[in-house]
Amino acid sequence: MSVDGYFRFLPVPTEIQFGGGVAATLPDRLRALGCRRPFLVTDPGVRSAGLAERLTEPLADAGMDCLLFDGVTPDSGTRLIGEATAQCKQGGADAVIGLGGGSSLDTAKAVAAMATNPGSILDYAGLDKIIHPPLPIIAVPTTAGTGSEVSLWSVFVDDSTRVKSAAGSVRLFPSIALCDPDLTLTLPAGATAATGMDALGHAIECYTNEACQPISAALALRAIELIGANLRGAVLNGRRECRYGMMLASTMAGIAMNSTRLGLAHALAMPLGSCDLRIAHGLAIAITLPAVMRFNCMARMERYMAVARALGETVDGHSAREAATLSIAAVKNLSGDIGIPAGLGQLGLREDHIDWVAAEAIKSGNVAVNPRRTTVEDLRTILKEVL
């Protein structure tokens, strides 16, 4: 926020329907949009878990002809998006539904955009390049982490370079988000942990960065509180009330970050998820976040004190420095409790990767809003710490 108190908050045009069982209202939402022939984008795991039928059966009962594409892969590539778009257009779809985690939702957004715009999704990498309004998008998340259901970004892999890229546009906001925590009840513990830590990374990096303003701060801080109270229960015993709390936190953090961007953990996660590394996004965030917080902590001590408090740490009686550093321990303890690996070396990162990852990460727009000025050498140091 600027020193004169001016700030900008980007409103989310997505209609959010939230609660257990809300996914069953999908036919009503499509009717409200004037659509009757949706194209459903999901992945094989979601379909094998029986979640696709949770949508297709009500649609069939409503007399709607649903086209199904279940070929989404983690961080879908440009060729896959092109193939799905061709099927969407050939089938005469009038809306796109994304069902799944971030990859399925991001792929659905890209398909909806490319159904009405020329060229390849690569032509729209960057910010505000999409020309024509996409087909209406309905996002139905089955994980509590990415916030893609309320985000203006679509992340994908450039198949020609094998590097992750992203297109961002207010046109990519879904028309409707059906946030049904019951769809996350069967999510395995490992995926629950990784996606939950992604949501925590969104909230902490949003709350502590230089672009944060009062509206995003309020959303992000409440998301941190919810994650601190619910992520262990969601991972360790899958309690329904914890699943609800985590989906709410993910959605709130997703709204918050649209106006602020994030920080170094997310800058690093893009190249860490690229090429031969392909480290899962949530794990990259979870493992790098404490080291990034340690690097940034003294630059925004009052914010990190609030993070510590939100995660349940007792800050009274501590100096500002001590209280701020409690936030780092809280995140590390949470990661350990839910089974996150201790280092990126266990996931394939090697010493000889570090220079390339740091050189790619420094290009990210997330570096510019990080609370502490950052160099390539700083990023190398963080990567060595988490190796």
Long-range contacts (C-beta under 8 A, 24 or more apart in sequence): 1-211, 1-212, 1-213, 1-214, 7-213, 7-214, 7-215, 8-213, 8-259, 9-213, 9-215, 9-216, 9-259, 10-152, 10-170, 10-258, 10-259, 12-150, 12-173, 12-255, 12-258, 13-170, 13-173, 13-175, 14-139, 14-149, 14-150, 14-173, 14-174, 14-175, 14-176, 14-177, 15-175, 15-176, 15-177, 16-149, 16-150, 16-176, 16-177, 16-179, 16-251, 17-176, 17-177, 17-178, 17-179, 18-179, 18-247, 18-248, 18-251, 19-179, 19-180, 19-181, 20-180, 20-181, 20-182, 20-240, 20-244, 21-180, 21-182, 22-178, 22-179, 22-180, 23-54, 23-55, 23-140, 23-178, 23-180, 23-182, 23-183, 24-54, 24-58, 25-178, 26-55, 26-58, 26-59, 26-97, 26-138, 26-140, 26-178, 27-58, 27-59, 27-61, 27-62, 27-64, 29-138, 29-176, 29-178, 30-59, 30-64, 30-95, 30-138, 31-62, 33-95, 33-136, 33-138, 33-175, 33-176, 34-94, 35-94, 35-95, 35-136, 36-63, 36-64, 36-65, 36-94, 37-64, 37-65, 37-66, 37-67, 37-91, 37-92, 37-93, 37-94, 37-95, 38-64, 38-66, 38-67, 38-93, 38-94, 38-95, 38-96, 38-97, 38-138, 39-66, 39-67, 39-69, 39-87, 39-88, 39-91, 39-93, 39-95, 39-96, 39-97, 39-111, 39-135, 40-66, 40-67, 40-68, 40-69, 40-97, 40-99, 41-69, 41-72, 41-84, 41-96, 41-97, 41-98, 41-99, 41-100, 41-104, 41-107, 41-108, 41-111, 42-68, 42-69, 42-70, 42-72, 42-98, 42-99, 42-100, 42-104, 43-70, 43-71, 43-72, 43-73, 43-100, 43-101, 43-103, 43-104, 44-70, 44-71, 45-100, 46-70, 46-99, 46-100, 46-104, 46-142, 49-186, 51-99, 51-100, 51-142, 51-183, 51-186, 52-99, 54-183, 55-97, 55-99, 55-140, 66-97, 67-91, 67-93, 69-111, 72-100, 72-103, 72-104, 72-107, 73-103, 74-103, 74-278, 74-280, 75-103, 75-155, 75-156, 75-157, 75-164, 75-273, 75-278, 75-281, 76-103, 76-106, 76-107, 76-110, 76-156, 76-157, 77-156, 77-157, 77-158, 77-159, 78-120, 78-121, 78-122, 78-156, 78-157, 78-158, 78-159, 78-160, 79-159, 80-107, 81-107, 81-110, 81-111, 81-114, 81-121, 81-156, 82-114, 82-120, 82-121, 84-111, 85-110, 85-111, 85-114, 85-115, 88-112, 88-115, 88-135, 89-115, 93-135, 94-135, 94-136, 95-135, 95-136, 95-137, 95-138, 96-134, 96-135, 96-136, 96-137, 96-138, 97-137, 97-138, 97-139, 97-140, 98-137, 98-138, 98-139, 98-140, 98-148, 98-149, 98-174, 99-140, 99-142, 100-140, 100-141, 100-142, 100-143, 101-141, 101-142, 101-143, 101-145, 101-146, 101-191, 101-195, 102-143, 102-145, 102-146, 102-148, 102-155, 102-195, 102-198, 102-281, 104-142, 105-139, 105-141, 105-146, 105-148, 105-149, 105-174, 106-146, 106-148, 106-153, 106-154, 106-155, 106-156, 107-154, 107-156, 108-137, 108-139, 109-134, 109-137, 109-139, 109-148, 109-154, 109-172, 109-174, 110-154, 110-156, 110-167, 112-136, 112-137, 112-172, 113-154, 113-167, 113-169, 113-171, 113-172, 121-154, 121-156, 121-167, 122-158, 122-165, 124-167, 124-169, 125-158, 125-165, 125-166, 125-167, 126-167, 126-168, 127-168, 127-169, 128-168, 128-169, 128-170, 129-167, 129-169, 130-167, 130-169, 130-171, 130-172, 133-171, 134-171, 134-172, 136-175, 136-176, 137-172, 137-173, 137-174, 137-175, 137-176, 138-174, 138-175, 138-176, 138-177, 138-178, 139-174, 139-176, 139-177, 139-178, 140-177, 140-178, 140-180, 140-183, 141-177, 141-179, 141-183, 141-184, 141-247, 141-250, 142-183, 142-184, 142-187, 143-184, 143-187, 143-191, 143-192, 143-195, 143-250, 144-181, 144-184, 144-192, 144-195, 144-196, 144-199, 144-234, 144-243, 144-246, 144-247, 144-249, 144-250, 145-194, 145-195, 145-196, 145-197, 145-198, 145-199, 145-250, 145-282, 146-195, 146-198, 146-199, 146-250, 146-254, 146-281, 147-199, 147-202, 147-250, 147-251, 147-253, 147-254, 147-255, 147-257, 148-254, 149-174, 149-177, 149-179, 149-251, 149-254, 150-174, 150-177, 150-251, 150-254, 150-255, 150-258, 151-254, 151-257, 151-258, 152-258, 155-270, 157-274, 162-274, 162-275, 162-276, 163-270, 163-271, 163-274, 163-275, 163-360, 164-270, 164-271, 164-273, 164-274, 166-270, 177-251, 179-247, 179-248, 179-251, 181-240, 181-243, 181-244, 181-246, 181-247, 181-248, 182-240, 182-243, 184-234, 184-243, 184-246, 184-247, 185-238, 185-240, 185-243, 189-235, 189-236, 189-238, 189-338, 189-339, 190-339, 191-282, 192-234, 192-235, 192-238, 192-246, 192-338, 193-231, 193-235, 193-282, 193-286, 193-338, 193-339, 193-340, 194-280, 194-281, 194-282, 194-283, 194-286, 194-340, 195-250, 195-282, 196-227, 196-231, 196-234, 196-235, 196-246, 196-250, 196-282, 196-338, 197-231, 197-282, 197-283, 197-285, 197-286, 197-289, 197-334, 197-335, 197-338, 197-340, 198-281, 198-282, 198-285, 198-286, 199-223, 199-227, 199-246, 199-249, 199-250, 199-253, 200-224, 200-227, 200-231, 200-253, 200-285, 200-286, 200-289, 200-331, 200-334, 201-262, 201-265, 201-266, 201-285, 201-286, 201-289, 202-250, 202-253, 202-254, 202-256, 202-257, 202-262, 202-266, 203-227, 203-249, 203-252, 203-253, 203-256, 204-289, 204-293, 204-307, 204-327, 204-331, 205-257, 205-262, 205-263, 205-264, 205-265, 205-266, 205-289, 205-292, 205-366, 206-253, 206-256, 206-257, 206-260, 206-261, 206-262, 207-256, 207-303, 207-306, 207-307, 208-263, 208-293, 208-296, 208-300, 208-303, 208-304, 208-307, 208-371, 209-260, 209-261, 209-262, 209-263, 209-369, 209-370, 209-371, 210-369, 210-370, 210-371, 211-259, 211-260, 211-261, 211-369, 212-260, 212-303, 213-259, 213-260, 215-256, 215-259, 216-255, 216-256, 216-257, 216-259, 216-260, 217-256, 219-252, 219-253, 219-255, 219-256, 220-252, 220-253, 220-256, 220-257, 221-306, 221-307, 221-310, 222-249, 222-252, 223-249, 223-250, 223-252, 223-253, 223-256, 224-249, 224-307, 224-310, 224-311, 225-310, 225-311, 226-252, 228-310, 228-311, 228-312, 228-330, 228-334, 229-312, 231-334, 231-338, 232-334, 232-337, 232-338, 235-338, 235-339, 236-337, 236-338, 260-369, 261-365, 261-366, 261-368, 261-369, 262-366, 262-369, 263-292, 263-296, 263-366, 263-369, 263-370, 263-371, 264-288, 264-292, 264-295, 264-296, 264-361, 264-366, 264-367, 264-370, 264-374, 264-379, 264-382, 265-289, 265-292, 266-364, 266-366, 267-361, 267-362, 267-364, 267-366, 267-367, 267-370, 267-379, 268-292, 268-357, 268-361, 268-379, 268-382, 268-383, 270-360, 270-361, 270-364, 271-356, 271-357, 271-360, 271-361, 272-344, 272-349, 272-357, 274-360, 276-348, 277-347, 277-348, 277-349, 277-353, 277-357, 278-348, 279-344, 279-347, 279-348, 279-349, 280-347, 283-340, 283-341, 283-347, 284-344, 286-335, 286-340, 287-335, 287-340, 287-341, 287-342, 287-343, 287-344, 287-347, 287-386, 288-344, 288-382, 288-383, 288-386, 289-331, 290-328, 290-331, 290-332, 290-335, 291-382, 291-385, 291-386, 292-382, 293-327, 293-328, 293-331, 294-325, 294-328, 294-385, 295-372, 295-374, 295-378, 295-381, 295-382, 296-370, 296-371, 296-372, 297-324, 297-325, 297-327, 297-328, 298-324, 298-372, 299-371, 299-372, 300-371, 303-371, 304-328, 343-386, 343-387, 344-383, 344-386, 344-387, 345-387, 349-383, 349-387, 351-384, 351-387, 354-380, 354-383, 354-384, 354-387, 355-380, 357-383, 358-383
